[in-house]
Amino acid sequence: MATTAAAVARALADRGIDRAFGLPGGEVLVLIDELRKAGIDFVLMRHEANAGLAAAVYGKLKGQPGVVIATLGPGAANLLLPVANAYLDQEPLLAITAQLPDDFPSSHTHQLLPLHDTYRPMCKVVETITCANAGDTIRLALDSCMERPYGVSYVTLSAREAVKPVTAGMPSANGHGHDTVIHRADARAAALALEAKLSKAERPLVLVGLSVDQRIAPRLREWLTRWNLPVAVTPKVKGIVDETAPNFVGVISGMAADGLMVDALKASDLLIGFGLDPVEIDKTWHAELPIEWLLESPNAAGRVPDGVGLIDHVKVLETLSAAAPPRTWTQPFAECQKKRLELLDGRASGDGVMWPGDVIRALTSAVPAETIVTTDVGSHKYLFGQFWPSRHPETFWMSNGLSGMAYGLSAAIGAKLARPDAPVLAAVGDGGFSMNAQELETAERVGAPFVTVVLEDGSYSLIKLAQENRKLEPYRMDFRPIDNVKMAESCGVEAIRTANPDELATAVRRAMAQGKSLVACVPVHYADYRRLF
Ligand SMILES: Cc1ncc(C[n+]2csc(CCOP(=O)(O)OP(=O)(O)O)c2C)c(N)n1
């Protein structure tokens, strides 16, 4: 008779799961062995947080939940960050950790944590796997991750239960739905109402956000292009529209050039929130400006704005695309679009450093349009979030609902494993790089080569700028340089340091052509970011 661990592995394999990411402890060894026997590769990483972040990106790109496995106690505690990230950033993730068996003596407290209670508020399913529920629980957990908004299921399996033979039984999974009452609305009626409003609007702006299913990109683009409607996006859906197209206004939600973007929002006489999820917005304009919401599924955390009914996006687009544009718009945000791009022109404020705008231009010239770009969190995220000219859906990845550092490099590993043929570029700060640079070794070991650009400014620059803005004493925001070239080389990855845009472009182009990893360290001046914000 199969064991519980074998039943878990079988249920995962039957659903097409081919990889699990993680970092083991003795308590999950049997499970990992059963995964191996079921043909599921275990991607061994160097921190559970990185494993969870990589797994979720891998899963979302494959159209299935990412799977991460960790041990009990410290391993499960380290998983908090990726679980929080997947919860807020709508990435599908199944987290499996060990746990002490329920029938352990009550005096045994070593590594005993209230894991279910800790994770429950962020998870759709939280369950103990037993020999009676293994297969059903895994199936329920996987299905729940893929219900929109995508999110997390968390299951625990004790080492003792893992080796028990399975028995028949029904799951007792305690699905943790959201409390919001969901209303459905008529998509055709919503489309016609929108058309009527658009016929009166001189400066409409369509705001596309995280809740949109990126597979509808071709339909969405067709409508926006045919009607010549101005469009802005949040960073999490960069690439859903072509950001080099004339109707593209910019990236909203606190990236670089945010003042310009907020002015554009205020100047608009009709804001259309097409799948717009305020989880990405750190200001409150989404509550203060009138927005015509077109939401298909609840936002992160299962929330829906008051009084809004959910509609089918495809049906709305079908109705709108079938109609002629109700009026003509000739780039009402042209001035803003021009100023936005002009911000990239500038000169570095010192010798031996690169102007951030030149980083974008050099890299854009060096990599194919289908390159998957990931960023970490910091000033560089604002730079790339606003100015990286994304052209294809699912080619830009950042943590924006949670905004957690250590995302960029981990996401690049997940992306490269999911799309081995796509070039991948990770843009990270030197602070974030020092959190997980060791995963370069993982990437090499598992055959996931990509280019990492480390923007070196010797500080947590985004926070340093915030300190200056608040007129606080300059205090404890700088660190001594770690030689990131040596760091990369010690992980088996070639590395360069350059402040010359042409040299950067040449090195990146060559690495991508050869399908090799490269770490390009680019010195920048922290204060130069200020001119872009
Ligand atoms: C895990 C985590 N810790 C702390 C923060 C707060 N934080 C946001 S940006 C930032 C600085 C990042 O520095 P670096 O990686 O060097 O990027 P830079 O701002 O210099 O571009 C910090 C500490 C965070 N977002 N995530």
The ligand as an SDF file (V2000), in Angstrom:
LIG
                    3D

 26 27  0  0  0  0  0  0  0  0999 V2000
   12.7190   42.2860    3.1000 C   0  0  0  0  0  0  0  0  0  0  0  0
   12.7060   43.7800    3.0960 C   0  0  0  0  0  0  0  0  0  0  0  0
   13.3720   44.4550    4.0610 N   0  0  0  0  0  0  0  0  0  0  0  0
   13.3790   45.8110    4.0470 C   0  0  0  0  0  0  0  0  0  0  0  0
   12.6970   46.5060    3.1000 C   0  0  0  0  0  0  0  0  0  0  0  0
   12.6810   48.0290    3.1130 C   0  0  0  0  0  0  0  0  0  0  0  0
   13.4480   48.5260    1.9420 N   0  0  0  0  0  0  0  0  0  0  0  0
   12.8360   48.9030    0.8150 C   0  0  0  0  0  0  0  0  0  0  0  0
   13.8940   49.4080   -0.3460 S   0  0  0  0  0  0  0  0  0  0  0  0
   15.2160   49.1470    0.6360 C   0  0  0  0  0  0  0  0  0  0  0  0
   16.6060   49.4480    0.1490 C   0  0  0  0  0  0  0  0  0  0  0  0
   17.0820   48.4960   -0.8710 C   0  0  0  0  0  0  0  0  0  0  0  0
   18.4500   48.7330   -1.1110 O   0  0  0  0  0  0  0  0  0  0  0  0
   19.1610   48.1440   -2.3930 P   0  0  0  0  0  0  0  0  0  0  0  0
   18.8230   46.7190   -2.5580 O   0  0  0  0  0  0  0  0  0  0  0  0
   20.5990   48.4750   -2.3320 O   0  0  0  0  0  0  0  0  0  0  0  0
   18.4520   48.9140   -3.5740 O   0  0  0  0  0  0  0  0  0  0  0  0
   18.5010   50.4830   -3.8990 P   0  0  0  0  0  0  0  0  0  0  0  0
   17.4340   51.1610   -3.1130 O   0  0  0  0  0  0  0  0  0  0  0  0
   19.8630   50.9770   -3.4940 O   0  0  0  0  0  0  0  0  0  0  0  0
   18.2580   50.5590   -5.3630 O   0  0  0  0  0  0  0  0  0  0  0  0
   14.8210   48.6640    1.8880 C   0  0  0  0  0  0  0  0  0  0  0  0
   15.7560   48.3530    2.9880 C   0  0  0  0  0  0  0  0  0  0  0  0
   11.9700   45.7480    2.1340 C   0  0  0  0  0  0  0  0  0  0  0  0
   11.2340   46.3380    1.1980 N   0  0  0  0  0  0  0  0  0  0  0  0
   12.0220   44.4110    2.1370 N   0  0  0  0  0  0  0  0  0  0  0  0
  1  2  1  0
  2  3  1  0
  2 26  2  0
  3  4  2  0
  4  5  1  0
  5  6  1  0
  5 24  2  0
  6  7  1  0
  7  8  2  0
  7 22  1  0
  8  9  1  0
  9 10  1  0
 10 11  1  0
 10 22  2  0
 11 12  1  0
 12 13  1  0
 13 14  1  0
 14 15  2  0
 14 16  1  0
 14 17  1  0
 17 18  1  0
 18 19  2  0
 18 20  1  0
 18 21  1  0
 22 23  1  0
 24 25  1  0
 24 26  1  0
M  CHG  1   7   1
M  END
$$$$
